Amino acid sequence: MTTLPKVLETKAKIRFQDCDPFNHLNNAAYINYMINAREDQIDKYYDLDIFELAKTKGISWVVGSNQIAYLKPALLMEEVLIDSQLIHCTKNQLHVEIKMWNHNKTELKAVMWSTFVHFNLLQQKRWNHETELMELFQKIVKPIPAKSFEERILHLKPQKV
C-alpha cells in the first residue's frame, strides 16, 4: 500500500485579470488561487472529486471561514507554488492550511487557514463524514504546533536580524 502525501503542491501562474493596477495579485484573488489549487490537489493525490460527490451523493463541503495573511506580493505572470495540508479534522469539519510561495519556495507570499464544513446539499444541513472519509483524513492529517493563526504566521515569517 502506498503512503499518501500529507503536503500537496501545485504550480500556478498569476494572470493579468487577477491583478491590481500595481501588477500585484488582487487580495481577493489569492483566495481563489488557493482554493482552486486545493480542489485540484485532493482530486489528483487522493482521488477525491468534490464535484462528483456533490452530483452523485448530494454531499460536499462549504467554506465556513478563511483567515489569510499577505506576506509578499505575487506579481503578474509570476509562477507560484501552492501547497496545502489538512491540519485538523472533526466529524463534520476540515481545517486546512494553504501557503503560496515563489516558484522555488524561498519566499512565502501568503498563508491561509480555511475551515470547510461537510454539508448535505439535499437536506441543506451540516453532515457528518462517512467512515471511509474519516479513515482517509486520519491518514493524511498533519497537525501543526501553533495554537492560533497569528502564532503560525509569526513562526513562518523570516526573522529580521
C-alpha positions in Angstrom: 0.0 0.0 0.0 1.4 3.4 -0.9 1.6 6.2 1.6 -0.5 9.2 0.7 1.4 12.6 0.8 0.3 14.9 3.6 1.5 18.1 2.0 0.3 18.6 -1.6 1.9 21.0 -4.1 0.9 22.5 -7.4 2.1 25.4 -9.5 0.1 28.3 -10.9 0.8 31.4 -13.0 -0.5 34.8 -11.8 -2.8 36.1 -14.6 -3.4 39.7 -15.8 -7.2 39.6 -15.0 -6.4 38.8 -11.3 -4.0 41.7 -10.7 -4.5 45.2 -9.4 -3.1 48.3 -11.2 0.3 47.7 -9.5 0.6 44.3 -11.2 0.1 42.6 -7.8 -2.3 39.7 -7.3 -5.5 41.3 -6.0 -6.1 40.4 -2.3 -9.4 38.6 -3.0 -7.9 36.6 -5.9 -5.4 34.9 -3.5 -8.3 33.0 -2.1 -9.4 31.8 -5.5 -5.9 30.6 -6.4 -5.5 28.8 -3.1 -8.9 27.1 -3.0 -8.6 26.1 -6.7 -5.2 24.6 -6.0 -6.6 22.6 -3.0 -9.5 21.3 -5.1 -7.1 20.2 -7.9 -4.7 18.6 -5.4 -7.2 16.5 -3.5 -8.6 15.2 -6.8 -5.1 14.4 -8.1 -3.5 12.9 -5.0 -6.5 11.5 -3.1 -8.9 10.8 -5.9 -11.4 12.9 -4.1 -13.6 14.8 -6.6 -15.8 17.0 -4.5 -18.0 17.9 -7.5 -18.6 14.2 -8.3 -19.6 13.6 -4.7 -22.0 16.5 -4.8 -23.5 15.2 -8.0 -23.8 11.5 -7.0 -24.3 11.6 -3.2 -25.5 15.2 -2.6 -22.7 15.9 -0.2 -19.8 18.3 -0.3 -18.0 21.0 1.8 -18.7 24.6 2.1 -16.3 27.2 3.3 -17.0 28.1 6.9 -14.2 30.6 7.4 -10.9 31.9 6.0 -8.0 33.6 7.7 -5.4 34.9 5.4 -2.1 36.8 5.8 -0.5 38.5 2.9 3.3 38.5 3.4 4.8 39.4 0.0 3.1 40.3 -3.3 2.6 37.8 -6.0 3.3 39.5 -9.3 1.8 39.5 -12.8 2.9 36.4 -14.8 4.9 35.0 -11.8 4.9 31.2 -11.4 3.9 30.4 -7.8 3.9 27.2 -5.9 0.8 26.5 -3.7 1.0 23.8 -1.0 -1.8 22.6 1.2 -2.3 20.2 4.1 -5.1 19.1 6.4 -4.1 20.3 9.8 -7.2 19.1 11.8 -10.5 17.3 11.3 -13.6 16.6 13.2 -16.7 14.5 12.4 -18.0 17.3 10.1 -15.3 19.9 9.6 -11.9 20.1 7.9 -9.2 22.6 8.8 -6.7 23.2 6.0 -3.6 25.3 5.7 -2.7 26.6 2.3 0.5 28.5 1.6 1.6 30.4 -1.6 5.3 30.6 -2.3 7.5 31.8 -5.1 8.5 29.1 -7.7 11.3 27.6 -5.6 9.8 28.0 -2.1 12.3 30.6 -0.9 9.8 33.4 -0.4 6.4 32.9 1.4 3.8 35.1 -0.2 0.6 34.2 1.7 -0.8 31.8 4.3 -4.5 30.9 4.6 -6.4 28.8 7.1 -9.7 27.6 5.8 -12.4 25.7 7.7 -14.6 23.5 5.5 -18.0 22.3 6.8 -19.3 19.0 5.5 -22.7 19.6 4.1 -25.7 17.6 2.8 -26.9 19.6 -0.3 -30.2 17.7 -0.5 -31.1 18.3 3.1 -29.4 21.7 3.4 -27.7 20.9 6.6 -24.3 20.1 8.2 -23.5 16.4 7.7 -21.1 14.0 9.4 -18.3 12.5 7.4 -18.7 8.9 6.4 -16.3 6.3 7.9 -14.4 6.0 4.6 -13.7 9.7 4.5 -12.7 9.8 8.2 -10.2 7.0 7.5 -8.7 9.0 4.7 -8.5 12.1 6.8 -6.7 10.2 9.6 -4.1 9.0 7.1 -3.4 12.5 5.7 -3.8 14.9 8.6 -0.6 16.7 9.5 -1.2 18.8 12.7 0.9 21.9 13.2 2.2 23.1 16.6 0.7 26.6 16.5 -2.3 27.2 18.7 -3.5 30.3 16.7 -3.3 31.7 13.2 -1.2 34.6 14.5 1.2 32.3 16.2 1.6 30.3 13.0 2.3 33.5 11.0 5.0 34.5 13.4 6.6 31.1 13.2 6.6 31.1 9.4 7.8 34.7 8.8 11.5 35.1 8.3 13.1 36.7 11.3 14.8 40.0 10.8 18.4 40.2 12.0 
